[in-house]
Amino acid sequence: MKKLFLTGLISLFIISCSKKEDSQALTTDSTDISTPVNSNVSGKDLVEGSDCMACHNAVERTIGPSYKEIAEKYSDKDIEMLASKIIEGGSGVWGSVPMQPHPQVSKEDAKKMVEFILSQKK
C-alpha cells in the first residue's frame, strides 16, 4: 500500500511539474528551448503562473519546502544559486524528492522568483 501511494505521489509530481502555460508569449533561443517572455512581470506573478504551487506552499511544507522555510534558510547572497536550482533542478537539501528542472524559465525570471520567495521572511 505504501509503495502504491508513493508511486502515485511521484507520478502526480512529475505530471504537475511538466505543466505548460499556454497563455504566455514564447520566444525561441539558439538552443530551441521555448522561453517565456516576462520582462515586466513580478516574481510573485511568475511563481503564481508557474507549476511551483503544485509542490510548494507559502507557509506549509507539502511535497517540497514552504517559501517561508526557504526564506529562513537562504539569504540574498544565495539568489544566483537558487535561480540555477529552479532552472536545473535539484535534490537532497530538503529530502529525497527531487525538484524537477525548469529549463524554460530564463535566468532573469528565476532570479525574480527567488527574490519573491526570499521576501517571505520579511
N, C-alpha and C positions, 0 to 999 in steps of 0.2 A: 504494500500500500504506500509506504513512504517513497519507494523507488518510482512508483507511478505518479505520485504527487510531484516529485522533483522533476521528472521528465516533462510533465505538463507545464510546470512553472518555467522551466528553461525554454520550452517551445514558445510560450507566451512572451517571454523576454525577447527571444530572437525575432519573433514576428513584430512586436511593438517597436523594437529598435530599428527595424528596416522600413518603417513607415515613411512615405514620401509626401511632402507638402506640394500639392499641385497648384496652389494659389500664389506661389512665389515666382517672380521672374527669374529666369535662369540664363546663365552665360556658360560658355564652354571655354576652358583654358587649354593650353597646349597638351595637357595630359588627357583630354577628353572626359574629364570628370565635371559633371554639372555642378555649378557653384551658385547658391542663391545670391542675388544682388540685394544687399541690405545696408547700404551705406548710411542711411539716415534712420535706421531702426534701433531702438534702445535694447540693451542687454535683456531687460525684463521681457520685452516683446519677442526677442529671439528665443529665449528659454520657453516662453509660453507657446510659441508657434512651432516648437520642435517636438521631438518624441521624449524629451527629458522627463516629463511628468509621468511617463509610464514606469519609470524606475526610481524617481526621486520625488520627495515631498518637501515643502518649505520647512516644516518643523519636526516631522516624524520619519524615522528610518523605515523604508519599505524594502524594495529589492536592493537598492543602493542607499548610501547615507543621505540624510536630510541636508538641505542647503545650509541650515544653521550649524550642523556638525562640521560641514566642510569649512564654513566661515570661521569656526572656532579653531580648527586645526591649522589653517593656512593664513598667510598674510599677503599684502600687496606685492611683496618680493617674489611670490610664487605664481603670479599671473601668467607668465610665459610658459612655465612648466605645466600648469593646469590647462591652459589653452591647447597645448600639444596633446595632453591626455584626452581632451574632447575629440580632437581630430584623429588621433592614432589609437585610442582605446587604452585600456589598462587593466591591471588586476593585482590582487594581493594586498593592497593597502587597507581595504575595508571589508575583506572577507574573500570567499572563494568564487563568487560570481563575478566574471569579468565584465567590464564596461565595453560595449561594442564600439568600434571606431566609427567616426562620422566624417569621412573624407570630403563630403560635400560642403562642410562648413569651412568658410575662409578663416584664416588666422585672425584677421581683424574682428570678425564676428565672434569667434571663440573667445577672444580677449574681452569683448563687451559682455558676453555671457558670464565669464568668470568674475568680472568686476561687479556685476549684479549679484551673483551668488555670494561673494565676499561681503557685500554691503548688508547682508542679512544678520551680521553680528552687531551692527551699529545701532 
